[in-house]
Amino acid sequence: MEVTKQITWIPSYGKELELDWLKNMHDWMISKKRYWGLALPIWICQDKNCAHFEVIGSKEEFKEKAISGWQDFDGHSPHRPWIDNVLIKCPKCGGQAKRIPDVGNPWLDAGIVPYSTIKYNSDQEYFKQWFPADLVLECFP
């Protein structure tokens, strides 16, 4: 909310709408039981006595921890079905961990679109030319 107050809003009532939304937002589900969408990077050990979960933070970490299926995934986007073919080693017991089948809520996808559009993962020099933005345009009905 503090950052919201530092922004120049055009029209000015946008600030109050944003603050009202932030003050009144509630918890919401981060995942959906769908096939297509942002694959959540959460792997769970398949050993029922362990069931440790691991969150993968980058493509490099993912490749390093993969014990099978990387060849099916490499070169594809991090979506199903390719990402589901990769198993990682459980850091707790050494068993195999498999990705949970859930995908992210569509709002998660919407939140990262600007970063993929300005090539955050593929071209840092290009990204630095465009981030942070001087102007963000959104529509309010």
N, C-alpha and C positions, 0 to 999 in steps of 0.2 A: 504494500500500500504506500510505503514511503517513496518508492520509485515512481509510482503512478502520479504522485504529487509533483514530481520534478519534470514531467512531460508537458509540452505545450499541446493542448488538445484543441483541434479544430473540427467541428464546433466545440465550444467550451463545455457544453453539457456532457460531452463524452467522458470527462473525468469523473463526474458524479455517477454516471452509469457504471463505469468500471469499478469504482469504489464500492458501490452498492452491491455489485456482483461478488466482489471479493469478500465483503463483510457477511454475505448471506449464503455463500457456497457451502455445500455439504459434502460428505464423503461420497465417492462414486466408485464403481467397480473399474479396476484397471484392466480387467481381461474380459474376453468374450469367448463363448464356445462356438467359434466359427472356424472355417478352414483357411480362408484368405485373410491376410492382415499382417500387422507387424508382429512377427514371431517373438514372443517374450524370451529373453536369453537366460532362462532358468532351467537348469538340469538337476534331476533328482536321481540319487543312487537307487538302483534297481534291487539292491539287497534290502529286504524288508526289515532286517535287524538294524540297518544303518539309516536309510532314508534321508541321508544328508543332502542338502541342496546347495547348489553352486550357481552364482550369477556371473555370467561372462561379460567383461567390460569392453572388449575390443576384438577386432578380427584377428589381430596378432596373438592375443591371449587364447582365443578360440582355437587357432591352428596349433598352438603349442600344446594345448590340453587334449586335443583330439586323439583318440586311439583307433578309431575306424570311421569310415564314411567321408573323410575329408575330400577324397578324389571326386565324390559325387557332388559335393557342395562347391568346391573351388571354381570360381568363374561365374557363379550365379549370385543373384541377390539373396539377402538373408530372409527368404520366405520359404514356405512349405512348397513342395515336398523336400527340397534339397537340404534344408537345415535339419530336418528331422532324421536324416540318414546318419548324422554325425553323433557318435557316442564319445563321451569324455571319461577320463579316469577320475573316480571319486577320490578327493584328497584326504578323506577321513579313513576309509577302509580299503581303498585300492580297487574296488569293484567298478562296474560300469554304470555310468549315469546317462540318462536319456532326457531329452528336452520335454518339458510339459507340453501338452498339445494346445494349450490356450494361446490365443493371439491378443494383442493389445486392443483396447477400446479405440474406435476410430479417431477420437480426439487426440490420442497419442500420435497417430500418423500425421494428423493435421499440424501438430506442434513441431514436427521435425522437417516438414516440407521445405521451409525456407533454407534450412541448412543443406539439404541435398541439392536444392536448386542452385545455391551459390557454392557448390562443390567443396563443402567442408572436409569430406573424407578423401577427395581425390586431388585437390589443387589448392593448397593453403595460400599461395600468393593471390590467386583469383579471389578466394574467400576474403582475404584481408582488404581487398579493394572495395568490397560491398558490405562488410560488417564492421561496426554497427551501422544500421541504416539511418539516414537523415530524415526519412519520411516513411511512414507505414500507412497505407490506405486500406481501410476496411469498410464494409457497408453495414449500415444499420437501417433496417426497413422503415 
